[in-house]
């Protein structure tokens, strides 16, 4: 079984990133990827919960260090249809009491229509991304165009298993003048979701 090693991440959102953007763009991109995902936003949790390619993917925040870097650990990748036992774990990540289940397993559409939409604490958000990936100082870096429920923004991120490499790269690129805003906080702000 593959060992899961949590990564340290720095990310921010905005329309542009000035000189820092030019410094990132000076590196040769590894790849450009487009994806369509559904993020499930919880008004009472900031765990990263999304569905991509019919896989429920959850990352949970482990800790924040003195440089405000966040360490995220993948805790689930489950295929739809999802059995109720796994959905209970999903709702634990949402920090929301699960509803009464009418089925033993749920397809993706049943999950959204019957379990997410009726909840006053949860919101499904359609997200499209165009991500340009780089390797900088041994870190994974990306610049991305993000559209969430029709609203557009941009994001830049640096991540690695080594927090010292992440913060050194953030500072070298001049990104340290921007706040560290994780994906969930960025999306909630973009779609005006409040607790």
KEVOPA-8789 format. One line per 3 residues: their letters; for each residue y, x, z of N, C-alpha, C, O. Coordinates in pm, 1 decimal, decimal comma. Layout:
N
A = Y:X:Z:Y:X:Z:Y:X:Z:Y:X:Z ~ ... .
***
This chain:
195
XXX = -118,1:84,1:0,0:0,0:0,0:0,0:124,2:88,4:0,0:132,6:186,3:74,2 ~ 219,1:52,6:-83,5:340,6:132,2:-97,9:427,2:120,4:27,7:453,0:10,1:76,1 ~ 471,5:234,7:79,9:556,9:233,9:198,5:697,7:192,2:158,4:753,8:244,2:61,9 .
XXX = 754,7:97,3:233,9:890,2:50,8:206,2:987,1:132,8:289,8:980,1:132,9:412,7 ~ 1077,5:202,3:222,1:1178,2:282,0:291,3:1313,1:213,4:271,9:1359,4:199,1:158,7 ~ 1376,2:170,8:380,9:1506,0:104,6:367,4:1609,6:197,9:305,3:1606,6:319,2:325,9 .
XXX = 1701,5:138,5:228,7:1808,6:216,9:168,0:1940,8:186,6:236,4:1964,9:76,5:285,7 ~ 2025,3:288,8:237,2:2162,6:274,1:284,3:2249,2:238,2:163,0:2233,3:294,8:54,8 ~ 2339,7:144,5:183,1:2418,5:95,1:70,1:2566,5:85,6:105,2:2605,4:48,1:215,7 .
XXX = 2645,9:121,1:6,7:2789,9:94,3:8,9:2819,9:16,7:-118,5:2774,2:53,8:-226,6 ~ 2896,5:-90,7:-105,9:2929,3:-173,6:-221,9:3065,9:-236,7:-199,6:3106,3:-261,5:-86,0 ~ 3135,8:-262,0:-307,8:3258,9:-340,0:-297,5:3273,7:-427,4:-421,2:3206,2:-408,1:-522,3 .
XXX = 3363,7:-523,3:-409,9:3391,0:-618,4:-518,2:3539,8:-617,3:-550,8:3622,5:-588,7:-464,2 ~ 3573,8:-648,3:-675,6:3713,8:-658,6:-716,6:3726,1:-667,4:-866,9:3626,2:-667,5:-938,8 ~ 3848,5:-674,7:-913,7:3871,4:-681,4:-1059,2:3865,7:-543,2:-1122,2:3829,0:-529,4:-1238,9 .
XXX = 3901,5:-441,7:-1046,4:3899,2:-304,9:-1096,8:3904,3:-207,7:-980,8:3937,5:-245,1:-868,3 ~ 3870,7:-80,8:-1009,3:3859,7:18,0:-902,2:3936,6:145,8:-934,2:3904,4:253,0:-883,2 ~ 4039,2:133,3:-1019,6:4133,4:241,8:-1046,2:4068,3:372,2:-1086,7:3976,5:375,5:-1168,7 .
XXX = 4118,3:480,9:-1026,8:4071,0:615,4:-1058,4:3922,1:630,7:-1028,6:3852,1:703,7:-1098,9 ~ 3873,2:562,7:-925,1:3731,0:570,8:-889,8:3643,1:522,2:-1003,8:3536,5:578,0:-1029,6 ~ 3688,4:418,4:-1071,4:3611,5:365,1:-1184,1:3599,7:468,6:-1295,9:3494,2:481,9:-1358,0 .
XXX = 3706,9:540,8:-1320,7:3704,2:645,2:-1423,5:3607,5:757,0:-1384,3:3537,8:812,5:-1469,2 ~ 3604,0:789,1:-1256,0:3514,2:896,1:-1210,0:3367,5:854,2:-1226,2:3283,5:934,6:-1266,7 ~ 3337,8:728,8:-1194,5:3200,4:680,5:-1213,9:3165,3:681,6:-1362,9:3057,7:727,1:-1401,6 .
XXX = 3256,4:631,6:-1445,6:3230,6:619,4:-1589,9:3216,9:755,5:-1658,5:3167,8:763,0:-1771,1 ~ 3259,4:862,5:-1592,1:3245,9:996,6:-1650,7:3100,4:1042,9:-1651,4:3064,9:1135,6:-1724,3 ~ 3016,2:978,8:-1570,6:2874,2:1011,6:-1569,1:2802,6:936,9:-1681,4:2846,1:829,8:-1723,7 .
XXX = 2692,8:994,5:-1729,0:2614,0:930,3:-1835,0:2529,7:818,5:-1774,8:2454,4:842,3:-1680,4 ~ 2541,2:696,8:-1827,9:2461,4:586,1:-1773,6:2312,5:609,3:-1794,5:2270,8:662,4:-1897,5 ~ 2232,0:568,8:-1695,1:2086,2:571,5:-1708,0:2039,8:453,4:-1792,0:1953,7:467,3:-1878,9 .
XXX = 2098,5:336,1:-1764,7:2058,0:215,5:-1836,4:2158,9:104,7:-1812,3:2235,1:105,9:-1715,7 ~ 2156,4:8,5:-1904,5:2235,5:-114,1:-1890,1:2136,3:-229,4:-1888,2:2052,4:-241,8:-1977,4 ~ 2146,3:-314,0:-1785,5:2052,8:-426,2:-1772,1:2130,3:-555,5:-1753,8:2234,7:-558,7:-1688,6 .
XXX = 2077,7:-661,2:-1812,1:2130,4:-795,3:-1789,7:2025,8:-874,8:-1714,4:1906,4:-862,4:-1741,7 ~ 2069,5:-956,0:-1620,1:1975,2:-1038,5:-1545,1:2039,8:-1170,5:-1507,8:2162,1:-1182,5:-1499,7 ~ 1954,2:-1269,5:-1485,2:1996,9:-1400,0:-1434,7:1916,4:-1426,3:-1308,6:1793,6:-1417,0:-1309,6 .
XXX = 1984,6:-1458,8:-1201,1:1921,5:-1477,2:-1071,6:1979,2:-1599,9:-1003,9:2085,6:-1648,5:-1042,1 ~ 1909,8:-1649,4:-904,4:1962,9:-1755,2:-819,5:1965,6:-1699,2:-677,8:1861,0:-1670,9:-619,3 ~ 2085,0:-1683,4:-623,5:2100,5:-1642,3:-484,2:2103,8:-1767,3:-397,7:2167,7:-1866,5:-432,7 .
XXX = 2034,8:-1761,9:-284,7:2042,0:-1870,4:-188,1:2132,5:-1821,3:-75,6:2094,9:-1733,3:1,9 ~ 2251,6:-1878,8:-67,6:2347,9:-1839,1:34,1:2331,4:-1927,9:156,3:2320,3:-2050,0:145,3 ~ 2330,1:-1865,0:272,0:2321,5:-1937,9:398,8:2453,0:-1920,3:473,3:2503,4:-1808,8:487,1 .
XXX = 2507,4:-2030,1:520,7:2632,4:-2023,7:596,2:2615,8:-1951,2:728,7:2714,7:-1910,8:789,9 ~ 2492,0:-1934,2:773,7:2467,9:-1876,0:906,5:2387,4:-1745,6:902,7:2340,8:-1698,3:1006,5 ~ 2371,2:-1687,7:783,6:2296,4:-1562,0:771,6:2352,2:-1480,1:656,8:2402,1:-1535,0:558,6 .
XXX = 2343,6:-1348,1:669,5:2381,4:-1259,6:559,8:2263,3:-1179,7:506,8:2282,5:-1075,3:444,5 ~ 2140,3:-1227,8:530,8:2025,8:-1165,8:465,0:2035,0:-1195,6:315,8:2079,5:-1302,9:275,3 ~ 1992,6:-1099,7:235,3:2005,2:-1110,0:90,1:1881,5:-1180,5:34,1:1772,9:-1122,8:29,6 .
XXX = 1899,1:-1304,6:-8,0:1787,4:-1388,0:-53,5:1815,4:-1434,5:-195,6:1911,8:-1506,7:-220,7 ~ 1729,2:-1391,9:-289,0:1751,1:-1430,3:-427,8:1618,0:-1452,7:-497,3:1512,8:-1409,0:-450,8 ~ 1625,8:-1522,5:-610,6:1509,3:-1544,5:-695,5:1540,0:-1484,0:-831,7:1637,4:-1520,8:-897,3 .
XXX = 1454,4:-1389,6:-873,2:1466,9:-1328,0:-1005,2:1328,2:-1325,4:-1067,5:1231,9:-1281,9:-1004,2 ~ 1318,1:-1371,9:-1191,3:1189,0:-1375,6:-1261,8:1082,8:-1449,7:-1181,1:966,8:-1408,8:-1177,1 ~ 1123,6:-1559,3:-1116,8:1034,3:-1646,1:-1037,8:974,4:-1574,6:-917,2:868,1:-1612,3:-868,1 .
XXX = 1044,2:-1470,1:-869,5:1003,6:-1399,7:-747,4:1110,4:-1419,6:-640,9:1228,0:-1392,1:-664,4 ~ 1069,5:-1467,4:-523,7:1159,1:-1476,5:-409,1:1169,9:-1337,4:-348,2:1069,4:-1278,5:-308,3 ~ 1290,5:-1285,9:-341,2:1315,7:-1148,2:-298,8:1411,4:-1153,7:-179,9:1522,3:-1206,0:-191,1 .
XXX = 1368,1:-1099,5:-66,2:1452,8:-1100,3:53,5:1469,4:-958,9:106,1:1372,3:-885,2:123,7 ~ 1596,7:-922,0:131,2:1627,8:-796,6:200,6:1705,6:-833,3:326,0:1790,7:-922,2:324,4 ~ 1675,3:-763,9:433,7:1742,8:-792,4:559,2:1820,8:-669,6:606,2:1776,8:-555,8:590,0 .
XXX = 1936,7:-695,8:664,5:2020,9:-588,3:715,7:1958,8:-531,4:842,5:1935,2:-604,1:939,0 ~ 1932,4:-400,2:842,1:1870,0:-333,3:956,2:1973,0:-279,6:1054,8:1960,8:-297,8:1176,0 ~ 2075,0:-212,9:1000,2:2176,4:-153,1:1086,6:2298,8:-113,9:1005,2:2293,8:-105,6:882,5 .
XXX = 2408,6:-90,0:1075,8:2533,1:-41,4:1016,6:2568,3:87,0:1090,7:2568,4:89,5:1213,7 ~ 2598,5:194,9:1015,8:2625,4:322,3:1084,0:2776,2:343,1:1106,1:2857,1:255,5:1075,6 ~ 2811,3:458,7:1158,9:2951,4:486,4:1193,5:3042,8:492,5:1071,7:3164,2:477,1:1084,9 .
XXX = 2985,9:514,7:953,2:3064,5:515,6:828,9:3069,8:377,0:764,4:3117,6:362,5:651,9 ~ 3020,3:275,1:836,0:3014,7:135,8:786,1:2916,4:116,4:672,3:2921,1:15,1:602,5 ~ 2825,9:214,3:652,7:2719,3:195,1:554,3:2617,0:98,9:613,3:2594,0:96,8:734,3 .
XXX = 2556,2:19,5:525,7:2457,4:-78,6:569,0:2318,3:-37,2:521,1:2299,9:1,8:405,8 ~ 2221,2:-46,3:611,3:2083,0:-15,3:575,5:2008,1:-146,5:553,7:1999,7:-230,6:643,2 ~ 1953,2:-162,4:431,2:1884,2:-285,1:391,9:1736,8:-256,2:368,2:1700,7:-155,1:308,0 .
XXX = 1651,3:-347,7:417,0:1506,8:-331,4:401,1:1448,3:-453,6:331,0:1469,8:-566,4:375,4 ~ 1374,1:-432,2:221,1:1303,1:-544,9:158,2:1194,6:-596,2:252,6:1115,1:-517,9:304,5 ~ 1191,4:-727,9:274,9:1089,9:-784,1:363,5:999,1:-884,2:293,4:898,3:-926,4:350,3 .
XXX = 1033,8:-923,3:169,2:947,7:-1019,8:100,6:970,4:-1015,4:-48,5:1083,4:-1004,6:-96,0 ~ 860,0:-1024,2:-122,0:861,6:-1055,0:-265,7:747,6:-1152,4:-285,9:630,6:-1114,2:-281,7 ~ 781,6:-1278,5:-307,8:679,5:-1381,3:-321,5:693,6:-1457,8:-451,3:804,9:-1487,6:-494,7 .
XXX = 580,0:-1490,2:-514,1:580,0:-1561,7:-642,3:575,0:-1712,3:-621,2:503,3:-1762,7:-534,8 ~ 653,3:-1782,7:-702,5:641,6:-1928,4:-705,8:520,2:-1966,4:-789,5:489,1:-1899,5:-888,0 ~ 450,4:-2075,5:-750,0:480,1:-2161,7:-634,9:455,0:-2090,3:-502,5:357,5:-2016,8:-486,6 .
XXX = 547,0:-2114,3:-407,0:538,3:-2051,4:-275,2:467,5:-2144,1:-177,4:501,7:-2262,0:-168,7 ~ 369,3:-2092,7:-103,7:306,8:-2174,9:0,4:402,8:-2195,6:117,6:493,7:-2115,7:140,3 ~ 380,7:-2303,6:190,6:467,4:-2337,9:303,0:476,2:-2223,6:404,4:583,2:-2199,7:460,3 .
XXX = 366,3:-2153,1:428,9:368,2:-2042,2:525,8:473,4:-1937,2:488,1:538,6:-1881,0:576,1 ~ 490,3:-1910,5:358,1:591,8:-1814,5:314,1:731,1:-1875,4:319,1:828,5:-1806,2:348,8 ~ 740,8:-2005,2:290,0:871,4:-2071,9:293,9:926,9:-2073,9:436,1:1048,2:-2065,2:455,4 .
XXX = 839,4:-2085,3:535,3:883,4:-2077,1:675,0:952,4:-1942,3:699,9:1054,0:-1937,0:769,3 ~ 898,3:-1834,2:644,2:959,9:-1701,6:658,4:1094,2:-1694,1:585,7:1187,3:-1628,1:632,0 ~ 1103,1:-1762,5:471,4:1229,6:-1765,8:396,8:1337,0:-1833,7:481,6:1449,7:-1785,0:490,7 .
XXX = 1301,6:-1945,9:543,2:1399,1:-2016,6:626,3:1435,7:-1935,9:750,4:1546,7:-1949,9:801,8 ~ 1345,2:-1852,2:799,3:1378,9:-1763,0:910,6:1488,9:-1666,0:867,4:1579,5:-1636,2:945,2 ~ 1481,1:-1616,7:743,4:1586,1:-1528,7:690,8:1718,0:-1603,9:675,4:1825,2:-1546,5:694,2 .
XXX = 1709,9:-1732,8:640,9:1832,0:-1815,0:630,6:1893,0:-1843,0:767,9:2010,0:-1880,0:777,0 ~ 1813,2:-1825,2:876,8:1851,0:-1864,5:1013,1:1875,5:-2016,1:1020,5:1964,3:-2063,2:1091,5 ~ 1794,3:-2090,1:945,2:1805,1:-2236,2:937,6:1668,0:-2295,8:969,7:1565,4:-2246,3:923,0 .
XXX = 1667,4:-2401,2:1048,8:1542,8:-2471,7:1080,5:1483,8:-2529,5:952,2:1554,8:-2599,7:880,2 ~ 1357,3:-2503,2:920,5:1300,2:-2559,5:797,6:1287,6:-2711,6:808,9:1269,1:-2765,6:918,0 ~ 1297,8:-2779,4:694,9:1280,7:-2924,6:695,7:1132,7:-2960,4:709,1:1045,9:-2873,2:710,4 .
XXX = 1106,4:-3090,0:719,1:966,6:-3136,4:713,9:916,4:-3112,2:571,2:985,5:-3143,5:474,3 ~ 797,0:-3057,0:559,6:743,2:-3025,2:427,9:656,6:-3140,1:377,6:570,7:-3191,5:449,2 ~ 681,4:-3179,2:252,4:603,6:-3287,0:190,6:490,3:-3232,0:105,8:408,5:-3308,3:54,5 .
XXX = 484,7:-3099,8:90,4:385,1:-3035,1:4,4:325,7:-2914,7:76,9:378,6:-2870,2:178,7 ~ 217,0:-2863,2:24,4:159,3:-2740,4:80,0:215,2:-2616,0:11,0:208,3:-2505,7:65,2 ~ 270,7:-2634,5:-109,0:339,1:-2527,4:-181,4:446,4:-2590,0:-269,5:442,0:-2709,0:-300,9 .
XXX = 543,4:-2506,7:-309,0:658,5:-2556,4:-385,1:681,2:-2469,8:-508,3:679,5:-2346,9:-501,0 ~ 702,5:-2536,2:-621,5:750,6:-2464,2:-739,3:895,8:-2426,2:-713,2:956,0:-2473,0:-616,6 ~ 951,8:-2342,3:-798,2:1091,1:-2302,4:-780,8:1183,2:-2424,9:-782,3:1269,5:-2438,3:-695,6 .
XXX = 1165,1:-2514,4:-880,6:1254,5:-2629,8:-890,3:1238,7:-2724,2:-771,2:1337,2:-2779,3:-722,0 ~ 1116,4:-2742,6:-725,3:1094,0:-2824,8:-605,5:1160,2:-2760,6:-482,4:1219,7:-2829,5:-399,6 ~ 1148,7:-2629,7:-472,6:1211,2:-2555,9:-362,4:1362,3:-2580,4:-360,6:1420,0:-2610,1:-256,0 .
XXX = 1425,6:-2567,7:-477,5:1570,8:-2588,8:-486,1:1607,0:-2734,3:-458,6:1692,5:-2763,0:-374,8 ~ 1540,8:-2826,5:-530,2:1578,2:-2968,3:-522,8:1546,5:-3032,2:-387,8:1624,2:-3113,2:-337,3 ~ 1432,5:-2995,7:-329,7:1386,1:-3066,5:-210,3:1418,2:-2995,5:-79,1:1427,5:-3059,8:25,4 .
XXX = 1435,3:-2862,1:-83,7:1455,3:-2788,1:40,1:1594,1:-2725,3:52,5:1647,9:-2716,6:162,8 ~ 1652,0:-2682,2:-57,5:1781,6:-2613,6:-51,8:1897,8:-2711,9:-66,1:1986,5:-2715,3:19,2 ~ 1898,2:-2791,1:-172,1:2012,4:-2880,6:-197,4:2040,9:-2978,4:-83,0:2158,1:-3004,3:-55,7 .
XXX = 1940,0:-3034,2:-14,6:1971,7:-3127,3:94,3:2031,7:-3060,6:219,5:2085,0:-3130,3:305,8 ~ 2023,9:-2928,2:230,6:2069,7:-2860,0:351,5:2220,7:-2841,8:351,5:2278,9:-2800,6:251,2 ~ 2283,6:-2872,4:463,6:2428,3:-2852,9:475,2:2463,6:-2705,3:495,2:2580,3:-2668,1:483,0 .
XXX = 2363,4:-2620,0:525,9:2388,7:-2477,8:551,3:2356,5:-2388,0:431,9:2392,2:-2270,2:432,6 ~ 2289,4:-2441,8:328,9:2239,4:-2358,7:219,1:2300,6:-2399,4:85,8:2335,0:-2515,4:63,0 ~ 2312,9:-2300,2:-1,1:2367,6:-2326,0:-134,9:2300,5:-2232,5:-235,4:2295,4:-2111,1:-215,2 .
XXX = 2249,7:-2290,2:-343,1:2192,3:-2210,8:-452,9:2304,1:-2178,7:-551,8:2376,9:-2267,8:-595,5 ~ 2316,9:-2050,8:-586,4:2424,1:-2005,7:-675,7:2361,9:-1932,1:-793,9:2288,3:-1835,1:-776,0 ~ 2392,2:-1979,1:-914,7:2345,5:-1911,7:-1036,4:2430,5:-1787,4:-1058,9:2553,1:-1795,2:-1066,5 .
XXX = 2363,8:-1672,0:-1069,5:2434,1:-1544,6:-1084,4:2382,8:-1472,5:-1208,5:2262,5:-1454,5:-1227,0 ~ 2476,2:-1432,4:-1291,8:2443,2:-1350,0:-1408,2:2507,7:-1213,6:-1387,2:2622,2:-1204,0:-1343,0 ~ 2432,3:-1107,9:-1419,6:2482,2:-971,4:-1400,4:2462,7:-889,4:-1527,2:2362,2:-902,8:-1597,0 .
XXX = 2560,1:-805,2:-1555,4:2544,7:-698,2:-1653,5:2570,0:-569,9:-1575,2:2683,2:-539,8:-1537,5 ~ 2460,5:-493,4:-1551,2:2467,9:-376,6:-1463,6:2452,1:-248,0:-1543,5:2360,3:-234,2:-1624,4 ~ 2542,9:-154,4:-1519,4:2532,9:-21,1:-1577,6:2493,9:73,5:-1464,9:2569,0:92,1:-1369,2 .
XXX = 2375,3:133,2:-1477,4:2321,6:218,2:-1371,4:2344,8:365,8:-1397,8:2343,1:410,9:-1512,3 ~ 2366,2:439,5:-1291,5:2388,0:584,3:-1297,0:2306,2:650,8:-1185,6:2265,0:585,5:-1089,8 ~ 2283,8:781,1:-1199,9:2236,4:862,8:-1089,5:2346,1:964,1:-1060,8:2381,1:1045,4:-1146,3 .
XXX = 2400,5:958,2:-938,2:2511,5:1046,0:-900,8:2475,9:1111,0:-767,2:2456,6:1042,2:-667,0 ~ 2467,3:1243,2:-766,6:2433,0:1318,2:-644,6:2300,9:1270,6:-584,0:2285,3:1270,1:-461,8 ~ 2207,5:1231,4:-667,5:2078,3:1183,6:-619,2:2080,8:1040,9:-567,2:1979,9:991,6:-516,8 .
XXX = 2194,6:974,0:-578,8:2207,6:834,3:-536,2:2196,9:741,3:-656,2:2229,6:778,9:-768,8 ~ 2151,0:620,2:-630,8:2155,6:513,9:-731,6:2296,6:456,3:-727,6:2346,1:417,7:-621,6 ~ 2360,1:450,8:-843,1:2495,1:394,7:-851,0:2497,5:289,8:-960,8:2422,9:299,1:-1058,3 .
XXX = 2583,1:190,5:-944,5:2598,0:91,3:-1051,5:2738,4:36,3:-1052,9:2805,6:24,9:-950,4 ~ 2780,7:2,0:-1175,5:2900,4:-78,5:-1198,4:2848,2:-204,9:-1264,8:2765,3:-197,4:-1355,4 ~ 2895,8:-320,8:-1220,8:2840,3:-444,7:-1275,3:2947,1:-551,7:-1291,6:3041,6:-562,3:-1213,4 .
XXX = 2927,7:-630,7:-1397,0:3004,9:-753,9:-1417,7:2918,4:-865,4:-1360,2:2800,2:-875,5:-1393,2 ~ 2976,1:-948,7:-1274,9:2901,4:-1054,7:-1206,5:2969,2:-1188,5:-1232,2:3090,6:-1201,8:-1216,9 ~ 2889,0:-1287,9:-1271,6:2938,6:-1425,0:-1285,9:2855,2:-1513,2:-1194,4:2733,3:-1521,9:-1209,4 .
XXX = 2921,5:-1578,9:-1099,1:2852,7:-1664,4:-1001,9:2908,9:-1805,2:-1012,0:3026,4:-1828,3:-983,8 ~ 2823,5:-1899,7:-1052,7:2867,2:-2038,5:-1074,4:2995,2:-2043,6:-1158,0:3086,4:-2121,3:-1130,0 ~ 2999,8:-1958,9:-1261,5:3111,8:-1957,9:-1355,9:3230,5:-1872,7:-1313,7:3323,1:-1854,9:-1392,8 .
XXX = 3231,1:-1819,8:-1192,5:3341,7:-1735,3:-1145,8:3304,5:-1588,7:-1162,8:3192,2:-1548,1:-1132,9 ~ 3401,2:-1509,1:-1211,8:3371,0:-1370,4:-1246,8:3432,3:-1271,6:-1148,8:3540,4:-1293,1:-1093,9 ~ 3359,4:-1162,8:-1129,0:3409,4:-1050,2:-1051,5:3337,4:-924,8:-1099,9:3252,5:-930,3:-1188,8 .
XXX = 3373,1:-812,7:-1039,6:3304,6:-687,2:-1069,3:3263,4:-624,1:-937,7:3322,2:-651,0:-832,9 ~ 3161,4:-539,9:-944,7:3115,0:-471,6:-824,0:3073,5:-329,2:-859,3:3031,2:-300,0:-971,2 ~ 3086,9:-242,6:-760,9:3039,4:-105,3:-773,9:2961,4:-74,6:-646,8:3000,4:-115,2:-537,3 .
XXX = 2850,0:-1,8:-662,6:2764,9:26,5:-546,8:2707,0:166,9:-555,4:2685,2:221,3:-663,6 ~ 2682,7:224,1:-436,5:2614,3:352,7:-421,5:2506,3:332,1:-316,9:2534,6:279,2:-209,4 ~ 2381,0:373,2:-346,3:2276,0:357,4:-245,6:2174,8:471,1:-252,1:2153,5:533,1:-356,2 .
XXX = 2113,6:495,9:-137,0:2012,2:600,8:-123,7:1944,0:582,3:10,9:1994,0:512,0:98,7 ~ 1829,1:646,7:25,4:1762,0:648,9:156,1:1836,2:740,7:253,2:1814,7:733,2:374,2 ~ 1923,4:827,3:200,8:1995,8:926,0:280,8:2142,2:883,6:296,5:2218,4:891,0:200,1 .
XXX = 2182,8:839,6:415,6:2320,1:792,3:432,7:2425,8:900,5:410,2:2536,6:870,4:365,9 ~ 2392,3:1025,9:440,3:2488,9:1134,5:419,8:2523,1:1149,7:271,8:2638,4:1174,5:236,4 ~ 2421,4:1134,4:184,6:2447,1:1141,5:40,1:2534,2:1024,8:-5,9:2622,5:1041,5:-90,0 .
XXX = 2508,6:907,0:49,8:2585,5:788,7:8,8:2732,4:806,4:43,7:2818,3:790,2:-43,0 ~ 2763,3:839,2:168,8:2904,6:846,4:208,0:2974,3:963,1:138,4:3092,2:952,6:104,6 ~ 2903,3:1075,1:116,3:2964,1:1188,0:44,6:2999,0:1147,6:-98,5:3104,2:1185,6:-149,8 .
XXX = 2910,8:1070,4:-163,0:2935,2:1026,7:-300,9:3047,7:924,4:-305,9:3131,5:928,9:-396,0 ~ 3050,7:832,5:-210,5:3159,4:734,2:-202,5:3293,9:806,8:-191,9:3389,8:771,5:-260,6 ~ 3300,0:907,2:-106,2:3425,2:981,8:-88,0:3460,2:1065,2:-210,7:3576,6:1072,2:-250,3 .
XXX = 3360,3:1127,9:-270,3:3384,4:1210,7:-389,2:3440,4:1127,4:-504,9:3526,2:1173,7:-580,0 ~ 3391,5:1005,8:-518,1:3437,0:918,4:-626,3:3569,0:848,8:-594,5:3628,3:786,2:-682,3 ~ 3615,3:859,0:-470,6:3739,7:793,1:-432,5:3722,6:644,6:-403,3:3818,8:567,9:-407,1 .
XXX = 3598,6:604,9:-373,9:3572,1:463,8:-344,7:3596,8:428,8:-198,2:3596,7:311,4:-161,1 ~ 3617,9:530,9:-114,9:3632,8:505,6:28,0:3763,3:433,3:63,7:3782,6:394,8:179,1 ~ 3851,8:414,7:-32,4:3973,5:336,7:-3,6:3949,1:186,7:-16,0:4038,1:106,2:11,6 .
XXX = 3828,3:149,6:-57,7:3790,3:8,3:-70,2:3695,9:-29,2:44,3:3622,2:55,8:94,3 ~ 3697,9:-156,6:86,0:3607,4:-198,0:194,4:3463,1:-208,0:147,3:3437,1:-236,8:30,5 ~ 3369,7:-184,2:238,1:3227,1:-201,7:209,7:3196,3:-351,2:224,6:3203,1:-406,2:334,5 .
XXX = 3162,4:-415,8:112,8:3135,9:-561,0:111,5:2998,8:-582,4:48,6:2980,6:-555,9:-70,3 ~ 2902,2:-630,0:126,7:2767,8:-646,9:71,5:2762,1:-766,9:-23,5:2856,4:-845,5:-32,6 ~ 2648,5:-778,8:-94,2:2636,7:-880,3:-199,0:2658,5:-1021,2:-146,5:2726,2:-1102,0:-210,0 .
XXX = 2600,7:-1050,6:-30,0:2612,8:-1185,8:21,9:2756,2:-1219,4:57,5:2804,0:-1328,1:25,1 ~ 2826,1:-1127,4:124,2:2966,7:-1151,3:158,7:3051,8:-1163,4:33,1:3141,3:-1247,6:26,1 ~ 3023,6:-1078,7:-67,1:3098,6:-1084,3:-192,0:3080,0:-1216,1:-264,9:3176,3:-1274,6:-314,5 .
XXX = 2955,3:-1263,1:-271,4:2928,7:-1391,0:-339,3:2988,3:-1508,4:-262,6:3045,5:-1599,3:-322,6 ~ 2975,1:-1506,8:-130,7:3032,2:-1616,2:-51,3:3183,1:-1626,4:-72,6:3237,8:-1736,0:-85,3 ~ 3248,5:-1512,5:-76,4:3393,5:-1511,8:-100,4:3425,7:-1564,6:-240,6:3519,1:-1642,9:-258,1 .
XXX = 3347,7:-1521,0:-340,0:3372,2:-1562,0:-477,4:3358,2:-1711,9:-497,9:3436,8:-1772,0:-571,1 ~ 3258,2:-1773,5:-433,4:3234,5:-1918,2:-453,7:3293,5:-2002,4:-340,6:3264,6:-2121,5:-329,0 ~ 3377,7:-1938,1:-256,5:3446,1:-2009,3:-147,4:3350,1:-2080,2:-52,2:3371,7:-2195,4:-14,6 .
XXX = 3245,1:-2010,3:-14,4:3151,9:-2068,5:82,8:3189,5:-2020,9:221,6:3196,6:-1900,8:247,5 ~ 3213,6:-2116,1:311,1:3245,9:-2082,5:448,6:3140,2:-2142,9:540,4:3068,1:-2235,3:502,6 ~ 3132,6:-2089,3:660,4:3032,1:-2137,8:758,2:3064,8:-2279,5:801,1:2992,7:-2337,7:882,2 .
***
